[in-house]
Amino acid sequence: MYYSFVILNACLVYQFWWHTCVGYYRRRNHHRSLEVAQQREREWELIKPKEEEYGEEDYGDEDAAAEAGGEASGDGGDAEEDE
C-alpha cells in the first residue's frame, strides 16, 4: 500500500510540474502555433484585397522622359553613348 502511495504521489508531482512548465511555454507562445497560423490564413483568404491585373497598359511616354533626363544632365550621357 505504501509503495502504491509513493508512486501515485510521484506521478502527481510529475504531472503538476509538466503542466506548469510545458503549459507555461505553450500559453506564452500560443500566437506562434500552427493552429493560430492556419486560422490567420483562413481569415486572410476572406479579407484579402482583390489582385489587380496588369496588362499592356501605357503608363506615359517613358522613352521621352528618359531622353529628356539624359539631355538635361549635361554630362553627355553614359560612357557607352560617348564611344
Buried (B, 14 or more C-beta within 10 A) or exposed (E): EEEEEEEEEEEEEEEEEEEEEEEEEEEEEEEEEEEEEEEEEEEEEEEEEEEEEEEEEEEEEEEEEEEEEBEEEEEEEEEEEEE
